Amino acid sequence: MELFGYSILQIGGELPTLAVLVTGLVLAVARRGRLPHRARALMMSGIAVLLVVSLLGLAWNVAVPHLVDLRWDGGGGFGQFHLVSLAVGVLWTIGYPIGLGLLVAAVFAGRPVAAPAVDWAGWTPPAGDDADHPDPAPQSPAPAATQWGGTDLPAPPATPERT
């Protein structure tokens, strides 16, 4: 009976991860119009890989104590037990980073490259301490405000008042 308690703990520990992955997959399918095709394909692939890896790891963790209890590890079965355990470990070790990498790639796929906020090519150095001559650079219009009401430009340096 204590083997079933271990299995229930393993399933309970993995349920939040499985719930997040299944919810993400359902949302990706249901809201497919909100994402570019490439980003959606990467996201669904990453979630599917992580879901398979999680289910495989869960199945193995639930099965191990029952296999040991059946004495599959004794005698000639130990070699088989060892190989299956090694295969599951290798698949998990390779599958998890692949799935996570696909999810990270989905975040950046299909995003337009933002133009620089400031055109530094038109920048001219400030004029020297020439009080007799006006500044030769034309005044540029005020930069566009960002969504919070500020600008993307740093504050200009304080200029001394000319008298």
Backbone as a chain_set.jsonl record, in Angstrom:
{"seq": "MELFGYSILQIGGELPTLAVLVTGLVLAVARRGRLPHRARALMMSGIAVLLVVSLLGLAWNVAVPHLVDLRWDGGGGFGQFHLVSLAVGVLWTIGYPIGLGLLVAAVFAGRPVAAPAVDWAGWTPPAGDDADHPDPAPQSPAPAATQWGGTDLPAPPATPERT", "coords": {"N": [[0.814, -1.191, 0.0], [2.068, 1.2, 0.613], [3.509, 1.765, -1.643], [1.662, 2.788, -3.405], [1.101, 5.175, -2.182], [3.486, 6.548, -2.586], [3.359, 6.743, -5.381], [1.098, 8.362, -5.658], [2.043, 10.717, -4.478], [4.056, 11.375, -6.339], [2.542, 11.838, -8.658], [0.913, 13.925, -7.743], [2.862, 15.869, -7.307], [3.689, 16.422, -9.884], [1.447, 17.322, -11.167], [0.84, 20.236, -11.166], [2.722, 21.213, -13.076], [1.979, 19.758, -15.365], [-0.622, 20.75, -15.646], [-0.144, 23.457, -16.28], [1.214, 23.168, -18.719], [-0.713, 21.856, -20.341], [-2.751, 23.776, -20.281], [-1.427, 25.911, -21.532], [-1.064, 24.785, -24.087], [-3.731, 24.463, -24.906], [-4.564, 27.164, -24.914], [-2.86, 28.152, -26.886], [-3.85, 26.884, -29.141], [-6.544, 27.695, -29.131], [-6.383, 30.496, -29.263], [-5.154, 31.11, -31.695], [-5.089, 33.087, -33.649], [-3.914, 35.329, -32.58], [-1.18, 35.197, -32.517], [1.818, 35.269, -34.527], [2.381, 32.914, -37.212], [4.833, 31.433, -37.156], [5.768, 31.86, -34.518], [3.666, 30.725, -33.069], [3.831, 28.059, -33.925], [6.369, 27.339, -32.949], [5.906, 27.67, -30.203], [3.851, 25.789, -29.694], [5.205, 23.457, -30.393], [7.298, 23.452, -28.498], [5.816, 23.271, -26.089], [4.59, 20.789, -26.517], [6.831, 19.065, -26.589], [7.817, 19.432, -23.962], [5.607, 18.49, -22.559], [5.51, 15.772, -23.314], [7.994, 14.921, -22.306], [7.617, 15.435, -19.576], [5.469, 13.707, -18.987], [6.669, 11.248, -19.607], [8.761, 11.183, -17.703], [7.199, 11.219, -15.374], [5.754, 8.821, -15.63], [7.854, 6.992, -15.48], [8.87, 7.528, -12.891], [6.694, 6.755, -11.357], [6.534, 4.086, -12.026], [8.953, 2.875, -11.215], [9.178, 2.11, -8.328], [7.32, 0.025, -8.298], [8.353, -1.766, -10.13], [10.717, -2.461, -8.863], [9.644, -3.635, -6.609], [8.521, -5.874, -7.751], [10.682, -7.387, -8.15], [12.11, -7.02, -10.475], [14.542, -5.95, -10.715], [16.243, -7.831, -9.792], [18.487, -10.562, -10.446], [18.688, -11.39, -13.889], [17.249, -9.248, -14.795], [18.236, -6.823, -13.994], [19.999, -5.582, -15.781], [18.285, -4.839, -17.86], [16.615, -3.107, -16.464], [18.438, -1.125, -15.771], [19.167, -0.154, -18.336], [16.706, 0.859, -19.296], [16.234, 2.818, -17.392], [18.437, 4.484, -17.867], [17.876, 5.275, -20.512], [15.477, 6.74, -20.175], [16.422, 8.794, -18.549], [18.298, 10.024, -20.282], [16.608, 10.858, -22.382], [15.006, 12.691, -20.971], [16.948, 14.531, -20.161], [17.801, 15.567, -22.596], [15.398, 16.322, -23.847], [14.089, 18.245, -22.196], [15.682, 20.737, -22.243], [15.436, 21.224, -25.01], [12.651, 21.592, -25.391], [12.258, 23.831, -23.72], [13.937, 25.646, -25.007], [12.597, 25.912, -27.456], [10.295, 27.215, -26.563], [11.398, 29.646, -25.667], [12.398, 30.576, -28.098], [9.98, 31.007, -29.382], [9.061, 33.279, -28.145], [10.586, 35.311, -29.257], [10.205, 35.038, -31.972], [8.848, 36.306, -34.953], [8.625, 38.905, -34.093], [8.766, 42.347, -34.79], [11.702, 44.181, -35.681], [12.725, 46.769, -33.704], [13.058, 50.197, -34.498], [15.821, 52.403, -33.899], [15.464, 54.641, -31.152], [16.559, 57.16, -31.198], [18.012, 59.228, -33.584], [21.134, 59.07, -34.04], [22.866, 59.665, -36.029], [22.5, 62.202, -37.032], [23.526, 63.856, -35.119], [25.2, 66.615, -33.743], [28.131, 68.018, -32.351], [28.072, 70.091, -29.405], [28.285, 73.668, -29.641], [31.227, 75.697, -29.08], [32.449, 77.929, -26.487], [31.439, 80.349, -27.615], [30.268, 83.299, -27.391], [29.528, 85.399, -29.004], [28.478, 84.448, -31.357], [25.59, 82.925, -32.761], [24.201, 79.659, -32.147], [25.022, 77.364, -34.65], [23.619, 75.09, -35.374], [20.507, 73.854, -36.474], [17.424, 74.033, -34.686], [16.029, 71.124, -33.487], [12.876, 69.415, -33.728], [10.817, 68.694, -30.844], [11.329, 65.539, -29.249], [9.325, 62.598, -29.81], [6.791, 61.689, -27.499], [6.859, 59.023, -25.136], [4.892, 56.135, -24.202], [4.424, 56.643, -21.539], [4.584, 59.308, -21.24], [7.072, 60.513, -21.12], [10.29, 60.989, -22.697], [12.397, 59.203, -24.981], [14.907, 60.116, -24.999], [17.931, 61.102, -23.312], [18.087, 63.514, -20.645], [18.86, 66.849, -21.58], [22.076, 68.416, -21.185], [22.66, 70.911, -18.676], [22.706, 74.273, -19.677], [24.746, 77.148, -19.429], [23.477, 80.367, -18.567], [23.412, 83.017, -20.865], [24.546, 86.281, -20.767]], "CA": [[0.0, 0.0, 0.0], [2.914, 2.38, 0.649], [3.93, 2.069, -3.007], [0.65, 3.64, -4.01], [1.29, 6.494, -1.588], [4.594, 7.154, -3.321], [2.857, 7.074, -6.714], [0.193, 9.503, -5.537], [2.892, 11.886, -4.251], [4.705, 11.706, -7.608], [1.518, 12.405, -9.546], [0.537, 15.224, -7.177], [3.957, 16.818, -7.51], [3.819, 16.743, -11.31], [0.188, 17.87, -11.675], [0.887, 21.657, -11.538], [3.457, 21.365, -14.331], [1.129, 19.245, -16.436], [-1.748, 21.67, -15.819], [0.351, 24.636, -16.986], [1.52, 22.801, -20.095], [-1.962, 21.59, -21.058], [-3.416, 25.07, -20.43], [-0.696, 26.64, -22.568], [-1.366, 24.178, -25.376], [-5.123, 24.798, -25.23], [-4.606, 28.586, -25.259], [-2.178, 28.341, -28.173], [-4.751, 26.43, -30.201], [-7.769, 28.491, -29.115], [-6.085, 31.894, -29.604], [-4.125, 31.044, -32.729], [-5.067, 34.301, -34.451], [-3.199, 36.412, -31.892], [0.261, 35.026, -32.657], [2.289, 34.92, -35.866], [2.415, 31.466, -37.439], [6.09, 30.834, -36.707], [5.799, 31.892, -33.055], [2.695, 29.743, -32.581], [4.368, 26.718, -34.192], [7.446, 27.097, -31.983], [5.332, 27.527, -28.866], [3.15, 24.508, -29.589], [6.224, 22.4, -30.409], [7.969, 23.456, -27.197], [4.899, 22.741, -25.078], [4.406, 19.355, -26.774], [8.044, 18.369, -26.151], [7.838, 19.449, -22.5], [4.53, 17.622, -22.083], [5.951, 14.377, -23.495], [9.09, 14.66, -21.359], [7.041, 15.382, -18.227], [4.693, 12.46, -18.853], [7.62, 10.13, -19.58], [9.402, 11.179, -16.384], [6.207, 10.842, -14.371], [5.483, 7.385, -15.772], [9.003, 6.243, -14.976], [8.925, 7.673, -11.438], [5.616, 5.961, -10.768], [6.768, 2.666, -12.297], [10.178, 2.353, -10.588], [9.011, 1.321, -7.102], [6.57, -1.199, -8.575], [9.277, -2.688, -10.789], [11.634, -2.954, -7.834], [8.845, -4.509, -5.761], [8.315, -7.128, -8.484], [12.006, -8.007, -8.249], [12.605, -6.935, -11.842], [15.936, -5.577, -10.612], [17.053, -8.967, -9.374], [18.866, -11.516, -11.483], [19.0, -10.871, -15.221], [16.447, -8.069, -15.092], [18.905, -5.587, -13.617], [20.541, -4.963, -16.997], [17.162, -4.195, -18.543], [16.203, -1.998, -15.603], [19.458, -0.096, -15.906], [19.064, 0.436, -19.671], [15.486, 1.664, -19.385], [16.46, 3.99, -16.555], [19.375, 5.332, -18.59], [17.173, 5.846, -21.664], [14.548, 7.757, -19.691], [17.237, 9.92, -18.099], [18.857, 10.711, -21.452], [15.506, 11.542, -23.06], [14.614, 13.835, -20.161], [18.044, 15.497, -20.182], [17.832, 16.205, -23.91], [14.086, 16.868, -24.185], [13.731, 19.436, -21.418], [16.255, 21.963, -22.829], [14.888, 21.451, -26.346], [11.325, 22.18, -25.212], [12.411, 25.177, -23.166], [14.511, 26.467, -26.071], [11.528, 26.219, -28.408], [9.444, 28.24, -25.952], [12.128, 30.911, -25.695], [12.412, 31.01, -29.498], [8.634, 31.491, -29.721], [8.909, 34.638, -27.622], [11.25, 36.256, -30.14], [9.845, 34.811, -33.377], [7.79, 37.129, -35.501], [8.609, 40.245, -33.533], [9.486, 43.282, -35.659], [12.873, 44.808, -35.095], [12.398, 48.157, -33.394], [14.006, 51.202, -34.971], [16.402, 53.12, -32.758], [14.636, 55.756, -30.692], [17.25, 58.414, -31.448], [18.845, 59.218, -34.779], [22.417, 59.627, -33.624], [23.648, 60.046, -37.2], [22.356, 63.638, -37.232], [23.981, 64.563, -33.925], [26.36, 67.491, -33.897], [28.647, 68.396, -31.025], [27.671, 71.45, -29.008], [29.219, 74.734, -30.011], [32.134, 76.1, -28.004], [32.075, 79.099, -25.687], [31.447, 81.487, -28.521], [29.103, 84.08, -26.983], [29.162, 86.369, -30.024], [27.839, 83.809, -32.503], [24.496, 82.013, -32.406], [24.448, 78.238, -32.387], [24.744, 77.129, -36.064], [22.763, 73.916, -35.592], [19.074, 74.164, -36.403], [16.735, 73.414, -33.562], [15.226, 69.967, -33.898], [11.598, 69.365, -33.01], [10.835, 67.916, -29.599], [11.149, 64.108, -29.528], [7.992, 62.054, -29.531], [6.61, 61.2, -26.127], [6.622, 57.596, -25.01], [3.562, 55.855, -23.685], [4.276, 57.138, -20.174], [4.643, 60.755, -21.254], [8.44, 61.004, -21.163], [10.919, 60.777, -23.99], [13.435, 58.186, -24.969], [16.206, 60.781, -24.984], [18.376, 61.544, -21.987], [17.884, 64.94, -20.386], [19.996, 67.624, -22.099], [22.896, 69.019, -20.121], [22.309, 72.295, -18.334], [23.551, 75.26, -20.358], [24.834, 78.382, -18.631], [22.742, 81.485, -19.141], [24.274, 84.022, -21.504], [24.069, 87.633, -20.437]], "C": [[0.861, 1.259, 0.0], [3.465, 2.728, -0.731], [2.932, 2.994, -3.701], [0.714, 5.048, -3.427], [2.411, 7.256, -2.277], [4.131, 7.591, -4.706], [1.943, 8.288, -6.673], [0.986, 10.778, -5.285], [3.58, 12.333, -5.544], [3.731, 12.375, -8.565], [1.111, 13.791, -9.042], [1.611, 16.28, -7.37], [4.088, 17.27, -8.955], [2.562, 17.395, -11.884], [0.243, 19.376, -11.995], [1.617, 21.903, -12.867], [2.616, 20.901, -15.506], [-0.051, 20.172, -16.699], [-1.32, 22.919, -16.584], [0.615, 24.316, -18.456], [0.25, 22.555, -20.91], [-2.72, 22.904, -21.281], [-2.734, 25.908, -21.517], [-0.984, 26.099, -23.953], [-2.784, 24.514, -25.822], [-5.226, 26.272, -25.635], [-3.935, 28.861, -26.603], [-3.069, 27.929, -29.333], [-5.976, 27.338, -30.271], [-7.527, 29.934, -29.569], [-5.053, 31.982, -30.73], [-4.052, 32.285, -33.597], [-4.257, 35.43, -33.841], [-1.691, 36.33, -32.048], [0.637, 34.812, -34.116], [2.464, 33.409, -35.986], [3.688, 30.823, -36.881], [6.178, 30.79, -35.187], [4.85, 30.852, -32.476], [3.21, 28.324, -32.78], [5.497, 26.376, -33.215], [6.901, 26.868, -30.58], [4.642, 26.176, -28.708], [4.135, 23.342, -29.605], [6.933, 22.307, -29.066], [7.094, 22.884, -26.104], [4.712, 21.243, -25.265], [5.626, 18.558, -26.31], [8.093, 18.31, -24.624], [6.76, 18.546, -21.908], [4.923, 16.154, -22.198], [7.039, 14.023, -22.487], [8.545, 14.558, -19.942], [6.252, 14.093, -18.005], [5.606, 11.237, -18.802], [8.309, 10.038, -18.219], [8.446, 10.761, -15.284], [5.916, 9.344, -14.429], [6.64, 6.553, -15.213], [9.089, 6.333, -13.449], [7.839, 6.882, -10.731], [5.908, 4.473, -10.92], [7.942, 2.079, -11.523], [9.916, 1.564, -9.304], [8.237, 0.02, -7.333], [7.45, -2.233, -9.268], [10.259, -3.275, -9.788], [10.895, -3.929, -6.916], [8.604, -5.861, -6.424], [9.61, -7.893, -8.698], [12.514, -8.048, -9.689], [14.091, -6.595, -11.829], [16.825, -6.753, -10.215], [17.386, -9.88, -10.546], [19.222, -10.838, -12.791], [18.243, -9.604, -15.569], [17.138, -6.76, -14.773], [19.471, -4.858, -14.82], [19.455, -4.225, -17.76], [16.703, -2.965, -17.764], [17.158, -0.819, -15.764], [19.354, 0.6, -17.271], [17.828, 1.323, -19.822], [15.646, 2.938, -18.562], [17.405, 4.972, -17.245], [18.689, 6.014, -19.778], [16.214, 6.953, -21.242], [15.329, 8.994, -19.236], [17.815, 10.719, -19.259], [17.759, 11.477, -22.19], [15.067, 12.782, -22.284], [15.68, 14.925, -20.231], [18.129, 16.233, -21.518], [16.508, 16.931, -24.198], [13.741, 18.153, -23.451], [14.367, 20.709, -21.984], [15.733, 22.254, -24.239], [13.516, 22.115, -26.237], [11.393, 23.599, -24.69], [12.994, 26.127, -24.205], [13.482, 26.84, -27.12], [10.583, 27.28, -27.848], [10.123, 29.611, -25.963], [12.185, 31.447, -27.122], [11.056, 31.563, -29.916], [8.423, 32.916, -29.238], [9.47, 35.651, -28.621], [10.867, 36.099, -31.608], [8.716, 35.741, -33.796], [7.702, 38.526, -34.932], [9.345, 41.184, -34.486], [10.671, 43.889, -34.919], [12.552, 46.285, -34.911], [13.482, 49.078, -33.94], [14.607, 51.904, -33.761], [15.568, 54.347, -32.418], [15.257, 57.104, -31.042], [18.094, 58.26, -32.701], [20.17, 59.893, -34.437], [23.258, 60.056, -34.817], [23.58, 61.559, -37.435], [22.861, 64.464, -36.062], [25.189, 65.423, -34.258], [26.837, 67.879, -32.517], [28.218, 69.815, -30.689], [28.752, 72.452, -29.389], [30.065, 75.109, -28.807], [31.61, 77.315, -27.266], [32.116, 80.356, -26.548], [30.194, 82.309, -28.266], [28.642, 85.035, -28.064], [28.376, 85.757, -31.172], [26.703, 82.91, -32.038], [24.879, 80.575, -32.74], [24.096, 77.916, -33.84], [23.794, 75.957, -36.326], [21.3, 74.318, -35.524], [18.439, 73.434, -35.222], [15.873, 72.274, -34.08], [13.905, 69.99, -33.132], [11.729, 68.493, -31.767], [10.625, 66.443, -29.924], [9.749, 63.654, -29.137], [7.927, 61.511, -28.117], [6.392, 59.693, -26.151], [5.258, 57.379, -24.382], [3.35, 56.34, -22.256], [4.435, 58.648, -20.105], [6.049, 61.322, -21.262], [8.998, 60.868, -22.56], [11.951, 59.687, -23.84], [14.831, 58.8, -24.89], [16.622, 61.107, -23.564], [18.168, 63.054, -21.859], [19.093, 65.71, -20.92], [20.801, 68.219, -20.943], [22.481, 70.464, -19.9], [23.254, 73.231, -19.05], [23.595, 76.531, -19.521], [24.098, 79.507, -19.355], [23.721, 82.493, -19.696], [23.7, 85.403, -21.19], [24.667, 88.655, -21.343]], "O": [[0.45, 2.283, -0.545], [3.85, 3.874, -0.966], [3.312, 3.867, -4.48], [0.406, 6.016, -4.122], [2.302, 8.457, -2.522], [4.47, 8.685, -5.158], [2.005, 9.147, -7.553], [0.638, 11.828, -5.826], [3.677, 13.53, -5.815], [4.067, 13.37, -9.207], [0.98, 14.724, -9.834], [1.303, 17.455, -7.573], [4.548, 18.381, -9.22], [2.607, 17.963, -12.976], [-0.279, 19.767, -13.038], [1.171, 22.711, -13.682], [2.55, 21.579, -16.531], [-0.442, 20.363, -17.851], [-2.058, 23.393, -17.449], [0.276, 25.107, -19.336], [0.155, 23.002, -22.053], [-3.272, 23.12, -22.36], [-3.41, 26.541, -22.328], [-1.133, 26.871, -24.9], [-3.011, 24.816, -26.994], [-5.911, 26.592, -26.607], [-4.395, 29.709, -27.368], [-3.045, 28.557, -30.392], [-6.402, 27.713, -31.364], [-8.399, 30.528, -30.203], [-4.177, 32.847, -30.704], [-3.024, 32.515, -34.233], [-3.944, 36.401, -34.53], [-0.988, 37.293, -31.743], [-0.143, 34.233, -34.872], [2.668, 32.714, -34.99], [3.624, 29.791, -36.213], [6.617, 29.788, -34.623], [5.185, 30.174, -31.505], [3.047, 27.476, -31.903], [5.569, 25.254, -32.714], [7.368, 25.988, -29.857], [4.828, 25.496, -27.699], [3.928, 22.347, -28.91], [7.148, 21.211, -28.55], [7.562, 22.1, -25.278], [4.678, 20.498, -24.286], [5.478, 17.496, -25.706], [8.377, 17.257, -24.053], [6.975, 17.911, -20.876], [4.691, 15.377, -21.272], [7.008, 12.95, -21.885], [8.964, 13.685, -19.182], [6.362, 13.467, -16.951], [5.351, 10.299, -18.047], [8.429, 8.954, -17.649], [8.828, 10.035, -14.366], [5.84, 8.68, -13.395], [6.423, 5.537, -14.554], [9.35, 5.33, -12.784], [8.048, 6.393, -9.621], [5.569, 3.682, -10.04], [7.927, 0.891, -11.204], [10.393, 0.435, -9.193], [8.471, -0.972, -6.644], [7.315, -3.432, -9.026], [10.594, -4.457, -9.862], [11.463, -4.937, -6.494], [8.495, -6.879, -5.74], [9.622, -8.933, -9.356], [13.238, -8.961, -10.085], [14.817, -6.895, -12.776], [18.049, -6.656, -10.302], [16.638, -9.951, -11.521], [19.954, -9.849, -12.816], [18.573, -8.947, -16.556], [16.698, -5.7, -15.216], [19.426, -3.629, -14.871], [19.674, -3.116, -18.249], [16.437, -1.913, -18.346], [16.735, 0.332, -15.877], [19.447, 1.826, -17.343], [17.898, 2.405, -20.406], [15.236, 4.016, -18.994], [17.176, 6.181, -17.199], [18.902, 7.202, -20.018], [16.152, 7.997, -21.892], [14.923, 10.121, -19.519], [17.822, 11.95, -19.225], [17.965, 12.626, -22.58], [14.786, 13.818, -22.887], [15.355, 16.107, -20.348], [18.494, 17.408, -21.552], [16.514, 18.037, -24.737], [13.154, 19.061, -24.041], [13.651, 21.689, -22.191], [15.603, 23.418, -24.618], [13.253, 23.101, -26.925], [10.668, 24.474, -25.162], [12.591, 27.288, -24.278], [13.489, 27.963, -27.623], [10.122, 28.15, -28.587], [9.478, 30.622, -26.242], [12.036, 32.65, -27.334], [10.989, 32.491, -30.722], [7.682, 33.678, -29.859], [8.897, 36.724, -28.81], [11.19, 36.972, -32.413], [7.747, 35.928, -33.061], [6.776, 39.265, -35.266], [10.438, 40.855, -34.946], [10.641, 44.083, -33.703], [12.153, 46.964, -35.857], [14.672, 48.776, -33.853], [13.969, 51.989, -32.712], [15.032, 55.009, -33.307], [14.537, 58.094, -31.168], [18.809, 57.271, -32.857], [20.31, 61.113, -34.529], [24.265, 60.743, -34.641], [24.518, 62.135, -37.986], [22.636, 65.674, -36.028], [26.09, 64.992, -34.977], [26.027, 68.05, -31.606], [28.024, 70.641, -31.58], [29.941, 72.139, -29.452], [29.678, 74.874, -27.662], [30.444, 77.682, -27.413], [32.79, 81.325, -26.197], [29.154, 82.043, -28.868], [27.484, 85.451, -28.059], [27.676, 86.472, -31.889], [26.835, 82.21, -31.034], [25.788, 80.332, -33.535], [22.962, 78.171, -34.246], [23.226, 75.862, -37.414], [20.896, 75.044, -34.616], [18.878, 72.355, -34.827], [15.082, 72.452, -35.006], [13.829, 70.521, -32.024], [12.635, 67.667, -31.659], [9.817, 66.123, -30.796], [9.093, 64.233, -28.271], [8.895, 60.944, -27.609], [5.803, 59.16, -27.091], [4.553, 58.338, -24.067], [2.209, 56.439, -21.805], [4.423, 59.216, -19.012], [6.202, 62.536, -21.401], [8.247, 60.652, -23.511], [12.328, 59.3, -22.734], [15.82, 58.084, -24.732], [15.776, 61.359, -22.706], [18.086, 63.769, -22.858], [20.23, 65.275, -20.736], [20.266, 68.486, -19.868], [22.015, 71.145, -20.813], [24.467, 73.02, -19.041], [22.576, 76.942, -18.965], [24.099, 79.587, -20.583], [24.741, 82.79, -19.074], [22.501, 85.639, -21.338], [24.378, 89.844, -21.208]]}, "num_chains": 1, "name": "protein.A"}
